Amino acid sequence: MALDELKSAVPDYAKDLKLNLGSVIGNSDLPKQQLWGTVLACAIASRSTKVLRELEPEAKANLSPEAYTAAKSAAAVMAMNNVFYRTRHLLSDPEYGTLRAGLRMNVIGNPGVEKVDFELWSLAVSAINGCGQCLDSHEQVLRKAGVDRETIQEAVKIAAVIQAVGVTLDSEESLA
């Protein structure tokens, strides 16, 4: 299992990450599509080649072709949206908030999977990319759809652990 290989690559000083990786993926209560879509989108968002190479095959095996593509689409569109909306939010001039974005993001309206799943993946990627405005927006859509806070938090925990593992493994590779 690629998850076991990824865990074994985590250095001893980051044992908590190794334990958390096994826990957030191996013991998740999320439905399989939500779990593996979140894992794939977050592995992409982590920008870690090692993390993506280890987790992608298992994600692909656990997702329909449509869900696999949608999870990659969530990572792609949120890479753009998180920069744009985070910047608009951080600029002190409120006029930027009144300007038309003019960016295509059609996939959000028609992701090819259940809207809730895509929103969850988008929220998790937004957590990695640190866009508060996107986090609020996706959380509100999820809550209106009846998704409980525990499910949302579980996706955020997956994002946090995958990101931390990616940073740790990439730094170790740089130091080797």
N, C-alpha and C positions, 0 to 999 in steps of 0.2 A: 504494500500500500504506500502510495506516495506521501501520504500524511505522516506515516512513520519515518520515512526517509527525511522529510523536512524537520520533524521533531529531533531526529538524531543529529542533524546538522547544527542545531542551536547549541551554542557553547554553554558550559556549566554555569558561568556567571549569570546567565539569563534563564536559569532553570524555571522560574515562574512563567516565562513565555512558553516554554516547552509544555508545561502542565496546562496552561491556559489554552494553547492551541489544540491540544487533545480534548479539552473540555468543551470549548465553544463550537468545535466542529463535530467531534465524536459523540458528544452527549447532548446535542441540540434538540430542542423540541419543535423546531421549525419544520414544516413540511419539506420534503426532499427538494422540490423545485425552489422554494424560497431560500433554503439553506445553500444549495449549490450555486444558485444564481448570485446570492450575496457573496459567497466565497470567490467566485470567478470575477465578479465586478470589482471586488476589493483587491484581489490579487493583481488585476490590471492597474488599478488606481495606486497600488503600493509602489509601482515602478521598479519592482525588484524582479529581475530576470529569474533568479533562483526560485522565488516564491511562485511566480507564474508558471514556470516549467514544471514544478512539482505538483501544483494543485490543479492545473488546467485539464490534464487527462482524466482525472477523477470527476471533475465538474462536468466535462463533456459526456462521460459515461452515465452520469446521473441526471442529465438534462435532455429534454427533447431538442431537436435541432432549432426549433423556434425559440425556446427558452435560452439556449446557448447563445444564439444571435442577439436576443433581447438583452441579456446580461452584458454582453460586450457593447451593445448600443448604449446601455445605461452608463457604463464607464466612459464611453466616448463623449456623449452629449454632456455629461456632468463635468468632464474635464474642461469643456468650454464654458458651460454655465457657471460653474463655481468660480472661475476667474472673473468672468464678466460681472456677476451679481455681487460677489465679495468686494470687488473694486468699487462698484457703484455705491455699495453700502459704506465703504470706508472713506470715500471722498467726502470732504466736509461740505462741498457745494451740493445742496439738495436738488438743484436743477437737473443734475444727471439722472435722478430718479424719475423725472418727467419726460425724458427723451425716449423715443421708440428704440427698442433693442435692435430690431432689424436683423436678428440672427435666426436662422432656420433651426427648428427643433421639433419637427413633425413627428419624430419617433415617440415623443412623450404622449402625444394624442393617440397614436396607433402603434404600440410597441410589439404587437404580435403575441402577447401573453396577457394574463390577467393584470389589470391596471394596478392592483394592490401589490403584486409581486414586483413590477417595474418600479413603483414608487418606493418600495422597501429597499431595492438595490440602489436607487438614486439617492436615498437618504444615507445609506451606508457609505457610498462614495463621497457624498458631501461632507460626511464626518471626517474622512481622511483628508479631504481637500480644505477643510476648515471654513466652509461658507455658511455662516449663521443664517443668512436670509434663505438659502436653499434648504437648510435643515428645517427651519420653521415651516416653510412652504410644504415640503414633503411630509413632515410630521402631521400637519393639519389635514392634509388630504387623507393620510392613513387613518387618523383618528375619526374623521368624518365617515370613513368606510367601515368603521367598527373594529379597527385593529387596536388591540390593547397595548398599554405602555410596556409590558413585559416583552412582547414580540418586538417592538421598536428597539428597546434596550438590547435585546439579544442580537439584533443586526448591528447595532453600534459596537457591541463587545466583539463581534467577529471582525469588524472593521479595525478596531483598536489593536487587536492581537495580530492580525495579518500585517498591518502596517508596522508594528513593533518588531515582528519577526523579520520582515523585509529590511528594515533599517539595520537591525543587528547583524543579519547575514551579509548584507552588502558592506557594512563597515569592517567586518572580519575579513572579507575577501580583499578589501582595499589595504588592510594591514598585513596581509599574508605575503 
